[in-house]
Amino acid sequence: MCGLVTALLAGVAERPALGAPPADHGQSNRQALPAGKPQTPSSVDTSACTNPALSQPFLWARDRNWYTLVPGQAPGSFGGNGWTLSNGAHVVTAEVKDGQTSSVLDLPSGARAVSPPVCVTSQDPAARAMVRNVVGAQGIAFYISYAGRRTWAKPQKTGQFHGRHGGWTPSTRINLLPSHKTKGWQVARFVFVGGGKQSEFQLYDFYVDPRMKA
């Protein structure tokens, strides 16, 4: 496939060895790719994919795993750059877990947020985020799609993000279902859909790659 990889976010860093400190604690360096629709996994051009910066954002929750921040965010903030928001999904200002005021993704019932295409590998098996239920209890449905697979056109639901008692909660890990038959890089998109009826949910700090442990 030609033209899938035409631009990347600048400043990516090498993935550290297991137990090494992250290369960068700043804004997300996970590379984002422009949209495209390849025919098969082998036709997906991933030549521009490079290793992202990693950090340990959930240490305070006793999670020592290394993660990388998905594009369109900075630590503690969801800016939404490169994301497609529809059906009422929007970015709002709210007080986050540490008491600071920041930008978060707001998803009322039926709202939809689609990430830009992102480079992942089979070493990126799951995702985690900060989430809260503003109104309602059902949560945010999570879908994954991969370039060159049938899920690219029809994303597959793999789990749900939900908070507890209206407060910010680190979500459980959501399965990304990377192909272990595909060697090297894969191109994925992430989709959030607000659940329930007359409900509202918020999210920030959406990270992937919990397999790397200190």
MDAnalysis code that builds the backbone (N, CA, C; Angstrom):
import MDAnalysis as mda
import numpy as np

u = mda.Universe.empty(642, n_residues=214, atom_resindex=np.repeat(np.arange(214), 3), trajectory=True)
u.add_TopologyAttr("name", ["N", "CA", "C"] * 214)
u.add_TopologyAttr("resid", np.arange(1, 215))
u.add_TopologyAttr("resname", ["MET", "CYS", "GLY", "LEU", "VAL", "THR", "ALA", "LEU", "LEU", "ALA", "GLY", "VAL", "ALA", "GLU", "ARG", "PRO", "ALA", "LEU", "GLY", "ALA", "PRO", "PRO", "ALA", "ASP", "HIS", "GLY", "GLN", "SER", "ASN", "ARG", "GLN", "ALA", "LEU", "PRO", "ALA", "GLY", "LYS", "PRO", "GLN", "THR", "PRO", "SER", "SER", "VAL", "ASP", "THR", "SER", "ALA", "CYS", "THR", "ASN", "PRO", "ALA", "LEU", "SER", "GLN", "PRO", "PHE", "LEU", "TRP", "ALA", "ARG", "ASP", "ARG", "ASN", "TRP", "TYR", "THR", "LEU", "VAL", "PRO", "GLY", "GLN", "ALA", "PRO", "GLY", "SER", "PHE", "GLY", "GLY", "ASN", "GLY", "TRP", "THR", "LEU", "SER", "ASN", "GLY", "ALA", "HIS", "VAL", "VAL", "THR", "ALA", "GLU", "VAL", "LYS", "ASP", "GLY", "GLN", "THR", "SER", "SER", "VAL", "LEU", "ASP", "LEU", "PRO", "SER", "GLY", "ALA", "ARG", "ALA", "VAL", "SER", "PRO", "PRO", "VAL", "CYS", "VAL", "THR", "SER", "GLN", "ASP", "PRO", "ALA", "ALA", "ARG", "ALA", "MET", "VAL", "ARG", "ASN", "VAL", "VAL", "GLY", "ALA", "GLN", "GLY", "ILE", "ALA", "PHE", "TYR", "ILE", "SER", "TYR", "ALA", "GLY", "ARG", "ARG", "THR", "TRP", "ALA", "LYS", "PRO", "GLN", "LYS", "THR", "GLY", "GLN", "PHE", "HIS", "GLY", "ARG", "HIS", "GLY", "GLY", "TRP", "THR", "PRO", "SER", "THR", "ARG", "ILE", "ASN", "LEU", "LEU", "PRO", "SER", "HIS", "LYS", "THR", "LYS", "GLY", "TRP", "GLN", "VAL", "ALA", "ARG", "PHE", "VAL", "PHE", "VAL", "GLY", "GLY", "GLY", "LYS", "GLN", "SER", "GLU", "PHE", "GLN", "LEU", "TYR", "ASP", "PHE", "TYR", "VAL", "ASP", "PRO", "ARG", "MET", "LYS", "ALA"])
u.atoms.positions = np.array([
    [0.836, -1.178, 0.000],
    [0.000, 0.000, 0.000],
    [0.872, 1.230, 0.000],
    [0.539, 2.182, -0.848],
    [1.318, 3.403, -0.920],
    [0.581, 4.515, -0.197],
    [1.312, 5.363, 0.477],
    [0.746, 6.581, 1.026],
    [0.158, 6.468, 2.403],
    [0.108, 5.252, 3.019],
    [-0.454, 5.162, 4.368],
    [0.423, 5.915, 5.350],
    [1.742, 5.726, 5.212],
    [2.649, 6.391, 6.142],
    [3.262, 7.587, 5.433],
    [2.754, 8.786, 5.660],
    [3.292, 9.992, 5.049],
    [3.782, 10.986, 6.075],
    [3.431, 10.790, 7.370],
    [3.884, 11.731, 8.407],
    [3.852, 11.059, 9.748],
    [4.740, 11.478, 10.634],
    [4.786, 10.974, 12.004],
    [4.965, 12.145, 12.943],
    [4.575, 11.975, 14.198],
    [4.893, 12.977, 15.186],
    [6.395, 13.000, 15.406],
    [6.952, 14.164, 15.629],
    [8.398, 14.301, 15.802],
    [8.834, 13.877, 17.190],
    [10.109, 13.536, 17.313],
    [10.729, 13.340, 18.622],
    [10.517, 11.987, 19.235],
    [10.314, 10.926, 18.476],
    [10.153, 9.613, 19.069],
    [11.459, 9.161, 19.685],
    [11.372, 8.275, 20.696],
    [12.560, 7.794, 21.392],
    [12.617, 6.292, 21.342],
    [13.778, 5.721, 21.588],
    [13.934, 4.279, 21.559],
    [13.234, 3.632, 22.741],
    [12.628, 2.468, 22.517],
    [12.027, 1.701, 23.600],
    [13.146, 1.204, 24.515],
    [13.090, 1.491, 25.839],
    [14.168, 1.068, 26.721],
    [14.116, -0.427, 26.982],
    [15.200, -0.981, 27.437],
    [15.221, -2.375, 27.857],
    [14.360, -2.545, 29.089],
    [13.935, -3.769, 29.332],
    [13.072, -4.059, 30.464],
    [13.727, -3.563, 31.749],
    [12.994, -2.694, 32.479],
    [13.487, -2.176, 33.733],
    [14.280, -0.892, 33.606],
    [14.566, -0.427, 32.386],
    [15.306, 0.813, 32.209],
    [14.384, 2.004, 32.357],
    [14.895, 3.196, 32.667],
    [14.041, 4.375, 32.787],
    [13.512, 4.788, 31.434],
    [12.341, 5.421, 31.380],
    [11.787, 5.871, 30.103],
    [12.650, 6.941, 29.478],
    [12.549, 7.041, 28.139],
    [13.365, 8.010, 27.432],
    [12.855, 9.426, 27.608],
    [11.557, 9.595, 27.882],
    [10.980, 10.934, 27.916],
    [9.724, 10.907, 28.755],
    [9.598, 11.873, 29.684],
    [8.384, 11.982, 30.488],
    [7.478, 13.093, 29.963],
    [7.756, 13.624, 28.796],
    [6.978, 14.738, 28.271],
    [5.776, 14.284, 27.478],
    [5.342, 15.136, 26.534],
    [4.155, 14.858, 25.743],
    [4.323, 13.586, 24.931],
    [3.192, 12.959, 24.584],
    [3.211, 11.676, 23.890],
    [4.118, 11.682, 22.677],
    [4.920, 10.610, 22.554],
    [5.735, 10.416, 21.371],
    [5.262, 9.228, 20.560],
    [4.145, 8.632, 20.945],
    [3.603, 7.535, 20.141],
    [3.246, 8.082, 18.779],
    [3.732, 7.452, 17.719],
    [3.585, 7.981, 16.389],
    [2.166, 7.813, 15.868],
    [1.661, 8.830, 15.214],
    [0.338, 8.802, 14.604],
    [0.493, 8.836, 13.097],
    [-0.331, 8.083, 12.400],
    [-0.248, 7.973, 10.956],
    [-1.519, 8.500, 10.318],
    [-1.452, 9.049, 9.123],
    [-2.653, 9.468, 8.430],
    [-3.514, 8.278, 8.044],
    [-4.806, 8.513, 7.896],
    [-5.741, 7.424, 7.627],
    [-5.494, 6.810, 6.254],
    [-5.871, 5.569, 6.104],
    [-5.789, 4.877, 4.842],
    [-6.526, 3.559, 4.956],
    [-6.676, 2.827, 3.863],
    [-7.388, 1.563, 3.903],
    [-6.621, 0.524, 3.105],
    [-5.639, -0.142, 3.727],
    [-4.866, -1.140, 3.016],
    [-5.691, -2.384, 2.734],
    [-5.183, -3.241, 1.847],
    [-5.908, -4.443, 1.449],
    [-5.556, -5.652, 2.319],
    [-4.275, -5.805, 2.667],
    [-3.829, -6.942, 3.469],
    [-2.777, -6.458, 4.450],
    [-2.531, -7.211, 5.558],
    [-1.480, -6.796, 6.494],
    [-0.124, -6.605, 5.829],
    [0.231, -7.462, 4.874],
    [1.539, -7.362, 4.235],
    [1.674, -6.126, 3.354],
    [0.538, -5.523, 2.958],
    [0.584, -4.340, 2.095],
    [0.636, -3.041, 2.887],
    [0.554, -3.110, 4.219],
    [0.571, -1.909, 5.049],
    [2.003, -1.395, 5.171],
    [2.237, -0.159, 4.761],
    [3.568, 0.434, 4.823],
    [3.822, 0.951, 6.236],
    [4.699, 0.272, 6.975],
    [5.030, 0.675, 8.337],
    [6.491, 1.114, 8.447],
    [7.090, 1.490, 7.333],
    [8.519, 1.804, 7.326],
    [8.859, 3.023, 8.178],
    [7.902, 3.895, 8.423],
    [8.170, 5.096, 9.209],
    [7.897, 4.899, 10.697],
    [7.417, 3.725, 11.096],
    [7.139, 3.468, 12.512],
    [8.442, 3.342, 13.287],
    [8.516, 3.985, 14.435],
    [9.703, 3.912, 15.291],
    [9.279, 3.754, 16.747],
    [10.198, 3.346, 17.598],
    [9.889, 3.067, 18.997],
    [9.496, 4.335, 19.753],
    [8.435, 4.266, 20.555],
    [7.951, 5.447, 21.277],
    [8.648, 5.632, 22.617],
    [8.435, 6.798, 23.218],
    [8.878, 7.046, 24.587],
    [7.943, 6.338, 25.558],
    [8.480, 5.881, 26.672],
    [7.693, 5.178, 27.682],
    [7.797, 5.891, 29.030],
    [6.794, 5.708, 29.865],
    [6.798, 6.236, 31.224],
    [5.980, 5.295, 32.102],
    [5.910, 5.613, 33.379],
    [5.143, 4.817, 34.344],
    [4.055, 5.705, 34.973],
    [2.987, 5.998, 34.235],
    [1.993, 6.969, 34.696],
    [1.102, 6.486, 35.824],
    [1.062, 5.163, 36.068],
    [0.157, 4.634, 37.088],
    [0.899, 4.092, 38.311],
    [2.101, 4.594, 38.548],
    [2.839, 4.170, 39.734],
    [2.050, 4.445, 41.012],
    [1.343, 5.577, 41.038],
    [0.570, 5.952, 42.223],
    [-0.521, 4.916, 42.514],
    [-0.933, 4.155, 41.481],
    [-1.953, 3.107, 41.634],
    [-1.308, 1.725, 41.758],
    [0.008, 1.698, 42.098],
    [0.764, 0.459, 42.281],
    [0.877, -0.356, 40.999],
    [0.855, 0.337, 39.882],
    [1.063, -0.280, 38.575],
    [2.441, 0.158, 38.095],
    [3.411, -0.771, 38.098],
    [4.791, -0.453, 37.751],
    [5.083, -0.647, 36.255],
    [4.071, -0.941, 35.466],
    [4.278, -1.193, 34.041],
    [4.663, 0.086, 33.305],
    [5.361, -0.106, 32.172],
    [5.717, 1.003, 31.292],
    [4.635, 1.177, 30.227],
    [4.281, 2.425, 29.937],
    [3.236, 2.736, 28.965],
    [3.703, 3.827, 28.000],
    [2.981, 3.954, 26.879],
    [3.182, 5.070, 25.969],
    [1.842, 5.760, 25.725],
    [1.877, 7.077, 25.697],
    [0.656, 7.873, 25.575],
    [0.208, 7.945, 24.122],
    [-1.067, 7.687, 23.869],
    [-1.623, 7.755, 22.519],
    [-1.662, 9.219, 22.063],
    [-1.398, 9.513, 20.774],
    [-1.381, 10.899, 20.282],
    [-2.668, 11.657, 20.574],
    [-2.550, 12.989, 20.552],
    [-3.677, 13.863, 20.844],
    [-3.803, 14.177, 22.317],
    [-2.782, 13.804, 23.096],
    [-2.805, 14.027, 24.532],
    [-1.442, 14.510, 25.009],
    [-1.429, 15.039, 26.230],
    [-0.223, 15.241, 27.017],
    [-0.513, 14.597, 28.361],
    [0.501, 14.259, 29.150],
    [0.219, 13.666, 30.459],
    [-0.741, 14.535, 31.276],
    [-1.842, 13.927, 31.700],
    [-2.835, 14.649, 32.481],
    [-3.800, 15.482, 31.677],
    [-3.792, 15.354, 30.349],
    [-4.646, 16.210, 29.517],
    [-5.005, 15.509, 28.211],
    [-6.258, 15.629, 27.779],
    [-6.711, 15.106, 26.491],
    [-7.035, 16.301, 25.596],
    [-6.113, 16.615, 24.656],
    [-6.335, 17.731, 23.748],
    [-7.179, 17.370, 22.545],
    [-7.059, 16.112, 22.074],
    [-7.876, 15.637, 20.961],
    [-7.319, 15.906, 19.582],
    [-6.099, 16.438, 19.475],
    [-5.527, 16.696, 18.159],
    [-5.388, 15.391, 17.369],
    [-5.955, 15.353, 16.163],
    [-5.900, 14.168, 15.318],
    [-7.039, 13.193, 15.533],
    [-7.833, 13.389, 16.573],
    [-8.973, 12.528, 16.840],
    [-10.195, 13.012, 16.060],
    [-11.095, 12.096, 15.717],
    [-12.371, 12.438, 15.080],
    [-13.475, 12.274, 16.107],
    [-14.135, 13.373, 16.458],
    [-15.184, 13.371, 17.479],
    [-16.534, 13.594, 16.819],
    [-17.530, 12.779, 17.169],
    [-18.855, 12.888, 16.558],
    [-19.944, 12.518, 17.553],
    [-21.188, 12.797, 17.167],
    [-22.371, 12.452, 17.965],
    [-22.316, 13.028, 19.387],
    [-21.734, 14.207, 19.526],
    [-21.717, 14.871, 20.827],
    [-20.419, 14.725, 21.594],
    [-19.468, 13.942, 21.094],
    [-18.168, 13.835, 21.761],
    [-17.441, 15.170, 21.647],
    [-16.841, 15.645, 22.732],
    [-16.124, 16.914, 22.702],
    [-15.122, 16.981, 23.841],
    [-14.217, 17.943, 23.755],
    [-13.209, 18.160, 24.793],
    [-13.682, 19.265, 25.715],
    [-13.630, 19.012, 27.019],
    [-14.081, 19.984, 28.015],
    [-12.980, 20.191, 29.052],
    [-13.133, 21.235, 29.849],
    [-12.227, 21.503, 30.956],
    [-12.824, 20.935, 32.235],
    [-12.004, 20.212, 33.000],
    [-12.498, 19.579, 34.221],
    [-11.347, 19.437, 35.213],
    [-11.684, 19.190, 36.459],
    [-10.678, 18.899, 37.475],
    [-10.303, 17.433, 37.381],
    [-9.019, 17.143, 37.218],
    [-8.571, 15.764, 37.065],
    [-8.133, 15.193, 38.414],
    [-7.569, 13.994, 38.385],
    [-7.293, 13.245, 39.611],
    [-6.415, 13.997, 40.596],
    [-5.402, 14.716, 40.099],
    [-4.476, 15.400, 41.000],
    [-4.964, 16.761, 41.464],
    [-6.207, 17.115, 41.115],
    [-6.789, 18.381, 41.544],
    [-6.549, 19.532, 40.594],
    [-5.744, 19.315, 39.550],
    [-5.491, 20.359, 38.559],
    [-6.656, 20.456, 37.584],
    [-6.798, 21.626, 36.952],
    [-7.794, 21.809, 35.899],
    [-7.149, 21.506, 34.559],
    [-7.795, 20.658, 33.767],
    [-7.197, 20.219, 32.516],
    [-8.281, 19.884, 31.504],
    [-7.867, 19.510, 30.295],
    [-8.789, 19.111, 29.233],
    [-9.023, 17.606, 29.281],
    [-10.277, 17.194, 29.138],
    [-10.625, 15.775, 29.125],
    [-11.605, 15.518, 27.993],
    [-11.702, 14.270, 27.579],
    [-12.670, 13.865, 26.558],
    [-14.009, 13.601, 27.223],
    [-15.058, 14.256, 26.750],
    [-16.404, 14.089, 27.295],
    [-17.252, 13.304, 26.304],
    [-17.858, 12.205, 26.781],
    [-18.630, 11.308, 25.921],
    [-20.016, 11.066, 26.509],
    [-21.023, 11.800, 26.042],
    [-22.397, 11.443, 26.418],
    [-22.824, 10.159, 25.708],
    [-23.984, 9.656, 26.054],
    [-24.472, 8.410, 25.449],
    [-24.452, 8.489, 23.925],
    [-23.867, 7.487, 23.276],
    [-23.830, 7.419, 21.824],
    [-22.735, 8.242, 21.175],
    [-22.027, 9.057, 21.950],
    [-20.942, 9.857, 21.385],
    [-19.797, 8.943, 20.955],
    [-19.032, 9.385, 19.964],
    [-18.003, 8.536, 19.371],
    [-16.707, 9.324, 19.199],
    [-15.583, 8.720, 19.593],
    [-14.266, 9.325, 19.407],
    [-13.355, 8.291, 18.765],
    [-12.713, 8.662, 17.651],
    [-11.848, 7.756, 16.903],
    [-10.442, 8.340, 16.875],
    [-9.457, 7.554, 17.293],
    [-8.076, 8.019, 17.323],
    [-7.505, 8.096, 15.919],
    [-6.404, 8.843, 15.744],
    [-5.658, 8.713, 14.498],
    [-5.027, 7.326, 14.439],
    [-4.688, 6.811, 13.252],
    [-3.970, 5.541, 13.177],
    [-2.644, 5.617, 13.923],
    [-2.289, 4.529, 14.612],
    [-1.138, 4.493, 15.509],
    [-0.348, 3.215, 15.268],
    [0.975, 3.295, 15.365],
    [1.827, 2.112, 15.254],
    [1.864, 1.346, 16.571],
    [1.585, 0.042, 16.520],
    [1.708, -0.836, 17.681],
    [2.379, -2.131, 17.222],
    [2.720, -2.987, 18.183],
    [3.231, -4.311, 17.867],
    [2.508, -5.330, 18.738],
    [2.873, -6.597, 18.590],
    [2.277, -7.623, 19.451],
    [2.709, -7.456, 20.893],
    [3.715, -6.579, 21.149],
    [4.129, -6.275, 22.513],
    [3.254, -5.203, 23.161],
    [2.235, -4.729, 22.447],
    [1.273, -3.754, 22.967],
    [-0.090, -4.442, 23.122],
    [-0.265, -5.296, 24.126],
    [-1.462, -6.129, 24.182],
    [-2.680, -5.478, 24.808],
    [-2.505, -4.338, 25.482],
    [-3.626, -3.788, 26.232],
    [-3.511, -2.281, 26.359],
    [-4.572, -1.649, 26.860],
    [-4.610, -0.204, 27.070],
    [-5.233, 0.095, 28.425],
    [-4.948, 1.306, 28.916],
    [-5.503, 1.738, 30.195],
    [-5.688, 3.243, 30.157],
    [-6.638, 3.761, 30.937],
    [-6.912, 5.196, 30.939],
    [-7.466, 5.620, 32.294],
    [-7.526, 6.937, 32.486],
    [-8.260, 7.513, 33.611],
    [-9.672, 7.823, 33.127],
    [-10.676, 7.421, 33.903],
    [-12.063, 7.554, 33.462],
    [-12.966, 7.863, 34.653],
    [-14.058, 8.548, 34.389],
    [-15.068, 8.729, 35.424],
    [-16.458, 8.736, 34.803],
    [-17.426, 8.254, 35.572],
    [-18.829, 8.295, 35.176],
    [-19.439, 9.564, 35.753],
    [-19.780, 10.514, 34.896],
    [-20.409, 11.755, 35.349],
    [-21.871, 11.500, 35.656],
    [-22.563, 10.843, 34.722],
    [-23.962, 10.445, 34.892],
    [-24.104, 9.042, 34.321],
    [-24.705, 8.120, 35.064],
    [-24.892, 6.758, 34.579],
    [-23.780, 5.844, 35.038],
    [-23.964, 4.546, 34.798],
    [-23.032, 3.563, 35.333],
    [-22.447, 2.631, 34.287],
    [-22.952, 2.659, 33.048],
    [-22.537, 1.647, 32.080],
    [-21.079, 1.800, 31.659],
    [-20.651, 2.976, 31.232],
    [-19.267, 3.202, 30.857],
    [-19.058, 3.458, 29.378],
    [-17.776, 3.442, 28.963],
    [-17.364, 3.750, 27.600],
    [-16.977, 2.455, 26.893],
    [-17.678, 2.114, 25.832],
    [-17.334, 0.923, 25.050],
    [-16.069, 1.194, 24.240],
    [-15.172, 0.198, 24.180],
    [-13.903, 0.340, 23.474],
    [-13.852, -0.619, 22.293],
    [-13.449, -0.082, 21.138],
    [-13.323, -0.881, 19.914],
    [-11.917, -0.696, 19.348],
    [-11.432, -1.729, 18.653],
    [-10.110, -1.693, 18.038],
    [-10.225, -2.089, 16.570],
    [-9.439, -1.450, 15.699],
    [-9.385, -1.858, 14.290],
    [-7.937, -1.859, 13.826],
    [-7.608, -2.771, 12.918],
    [-6.250, -2.899, 12.409],
    [-6.241, -2.791, 10.883],
    [-5.300, -2.005, 10.379],
    [-5.139, -1.872, 8.937],
    [-4.779, -3.225, 8.326],
    [-5.429, -3.542, 7.208],
    [-5.174, -4.798, 6.534],
    [-5.985, -5.961, 7.061],
    [-6.797, -5.718, 8.101],
    [-7.678, -6.752, 8.636],
    [-9.120, -6.277, 8.518],
    [-10.044, -7.196, 8.591],
    [-11.448, -6.830, 8.392],
    [-11.950, -5.852, 9.447],
    [-11.261, -5.790, 10.594],
    [-11.684, -4.852, 11.634],
    [-11.418, -3.399, 11.250],
    [-10.599, -3.150, 10.203],
    [-10.342, -1.767, 9.780],
    [-11.643, -1.076, 9.389],
    [-12.512, -1.805, 8.699],
    [-13.804, -1.248, 8.288],
    [-14.886, -1.473, 9.337],
    [-14.723, -2.522, 10.167],
    [-15.722, -2.846, 11.181],
    [-14.990, -3.103, 12.498],
    [-14.743, -2.036, 13.299],
    [-13.977, -2.188, 14.541],
    [-14.585, -3.232, 15.476],
    [-13.709, -3.925, 16.194],
    [-14.119, -5.002, 17.099],
    [-14.160, -4.501, 18.535],
    [-15.259, -4.739, 19.217],
    [-15.378, -4.355, 20.619],
    [-14.580, -5.330, 21.480],
    [-13.754, -4.783, 22.383],
    [-12.937, -5.647, 23.234],
    [-13.109, -5.383, 24.725],
    [-13.883, -4.370, 25.095],
    [-14.049, -4.115, 26.521],
    [-14.744, -2.803, 26.798],
    [-14.628, -2.337, 28.041],
    [-15.333, -1.138, 28.469],
    [-14.539, -0.425, 29.564],
    [-14.467, 0.908, 29.454],
    [-13.902, 1.738, 30.506],
    [-15.039, 2.265, 31.371],
    [-14.910, 2.200, 32.677],
    [-15.927, 2.805, 33.536],
    [-15.302, 3.211, 34.861],
    [-15.881, 4.268, 35.466],
    [-15.395, 4.763, 36.744],
    [-16.192, 4.208, 37.908],
    [-15.905, 4.757, 39.093],
    [-16.590, 4.310, 40.302],
    [-17.067, 5.516, 41.100],
    [-18.337, 5.548, 41.382],
    [-18.917, 6.545, 42.281],
    [-18.642, 7.977, 41.834],
    [-18.504, 8.217, 40.547],
    [-18.335, 9.569, 40.034],
    [-16.932, 10.115, 40.123],
    [-15.982, 9.381, 40.711],
    [-14.612, 9.859, 40.831],
    [-13.727, 9.309, 39.728],
    [-12.554, 9.947, 39.540],
    [-11.597, 9.463, 38.544],
    [-11.002, 8.136, 38.984],
    [-11.004, 7.169, 38.067],
    [-10.545, 5.821, 38.367],
    [-9.613, 5.332, 37.266],
    [-8.478, 4.714, 37.606],
    [-7.699, 4.052, 36.560],
    [-8.467, 2.827, 36.082],
    [-8.700, 2.736, 34.813],
    [-9.515, 1.649, 34.274],
    [-8.797, 0.317, 34.406],
    [-9.555, -0.743, 34.240],
    [-8.939, -2.052, 34.049],
    [-8.248, -2.052, 32.685],
    [-7.420, -3.059, 32.415],
    [-6.742, -3.145, 31.126],
    [-7.697, -3.662, 30.062],
    [-7.690, -2.990, 28.926],
    [-8.562, -3.347, 27.809],
    [-7.719, -4.034, 26.732],
    [-8.188, -5.160, 26.237],
    [-7.441, -5.963, 25.265],
    [-7.374, -5.266, 23.904],
    [-6.160, -5.144, 23.351],
    [-5.975, -4.565, 22.019],
    [-5.945, -5.608, 20.910],
    [-5.872, -6.873, 21.253],
    [-5.918, -7.972, 20.285],
    [-4.929, -7.817, 19.133],
    [-3.663, -7.488, 19.385],
    [-2.704, -7.430, 18.280],
    [-2.474, -8.825, 17.716],
    [-2.155, -8.884, 16.434],
    [-1.892, -10.173, 15.799],
    [-0.491, -10.660, 16.157],
    [-0.395, -11.878, 16.688],
    [0.904, -12.464, 16.980],
    [1.487, -13.165, 15.753],
    [0.716, -13.202, 14.674],
    [1.212, -13.752, 13.416],
    [1.910, -12.686, 12.582],
    [1.619, -11.417, 12.893],
    [2.228, -10.311, 12.161],
    [3.496, -9.875, 12.878],
    [4.622, -10.005, 12.234],
    [5.888, -9.618, 12.825],
    [6.099, -8.114, 12.688],
    [6.595, -7.493, 13.719],
    [6.894, -6.067, 13.649],
    [5.662, -5.198, 13.836],
    [5.672, -4.044, 13.169],
    [4.639, -3.033, 13.396],
    [3.293, -3.392, 12.784],
    [2.237, -2.952, 13.462],
    [0.864, -3.027, 12.976],
    [0.250, -1.639, 13.143],
    [-0.719, -1.311, 12.299],
    [-1.367, 0.003, 12.362],
    [-2.772, -0.168, 12.926],
    [-3.040, 0.516, 14.028],
    [-4.322, 0.371, 14.731],
    [-5.036, 1.712, 14.854],
    [-6.344, 1.639, 15.036],
    [-7.150, 2.793, 15.443],
    [-7.981, 2.378, 16.646],
    [-8.212, 3.328, 17.553],
    [-8.986, 3.078, 18.764],
    [-10.284, 3.875, 18.695],
    [-11.380, 3.262, 19.137],
    [-12.690, 3.903, 19.077],
    [-13.352, 3.829, 20.449],
    [-13.825, 4.979, 20.954],
    [-14.606, 5.041, 22.186],
    [-16.046, 5.402, 21.841],
    [-17.015, 4.749, 22.493],
    [-18.428, 5.069, 22.316],
    [-19.080, 5.176, 23.697],
    [-19.715, 6.312, 23.968],
    [-20.403, 6.492, 25.242],
    [-21.572, 5.543, 25.372],
    [-21.677, 4.827, 26.482],
    [-22.738, 3.839, 26.669],
    [-23.936, 4.385, 27.416],
    [-24.928, 3.507, 27.619],
    [-26.109, 3.845, 28.395],
    [-27.053, 4.795, 27.680],
    [-28.032, 5.285, 28.448],
    [-28.996, 6.266, 27.954],
    [-28.997, 7.457, 28.904],
    [-28.946, 8.649, 28.312],
    [-28.885, 9.884, 29.091],
    [-27.733, 9.820, 30.104],
    [-26.604, 9.300, 29.660],
    [-25.422, 9.155, 30.500],
    [-24.313, 10.069, 29.986],
    [-23.243, 10.183, 30.771],
    [-22.099, 11.010, 30.381],
    [-20.843, 10.459, 31.057],
    [-19.760, 10.360, 30.280],
    [-18.512, 9.807, 30.785],
    [-17.356, 10.696, 30.332],
    [-16.269, 10.666, 31.088],
    [-15.089, 11.461, 30.737],
    [-13.831, 10.607, 30.844],
    [-12.808, 10.981, 30.053],
    [-11.603, 10.162, 29.962],
    [-10.397, 11.040, 29.631],
    [-9.230, 10.668, 30.164],
    [-7.953, 11.262, 29.769],
    [-6.849, 10.245, 30.073],
    [-5.602, 10.591, 29.768],
    [-4.466, 9.689, 29.996],
    [-4.729, 8.286, 29.442],
    [-4.999, 8.216, 28.150],
    [-5.207, 6.940, 27.472],
    [-3.851, 6.418, 27.000],
    [-3.384, 5.343, 27.642],
    [-2.062, 4.784, 27.392],
    [-2.168, 3.352, 26.876],
    [-1.145, 2.924, 26.115],
    [-1.030, 1.522, 25.719],
    [0.355, 0.991, 26.094],
    [0.486, -0.326, 26.142],
    [1.723, -1.064, 26.334],
    [1.994, -1.432, 27.795],
    [1.092, -2.134, 28.463],
    [1.343, -2.501, 29.840],
    [2.206, -3.743, 30.028],
    [2.754, -4.313, 28.931],
    [3.570, -5.518, 29.102],
    [4.955, -5.189, 29.668],
    [5.455, -3.976, 29.413],
    [6.790, -3.606, 29.889],
    [6.748, -3.350, 31.389],
    [7.471, -4.140, 32.190],
    [7.460, -4.022, 33.645],
    [8.836, -3.611, 34.162],
    [8.809, -2.859, 35.257],
    [10.069, -2.467, 35.897],
    [10.638, -3.657, 36.658],
])
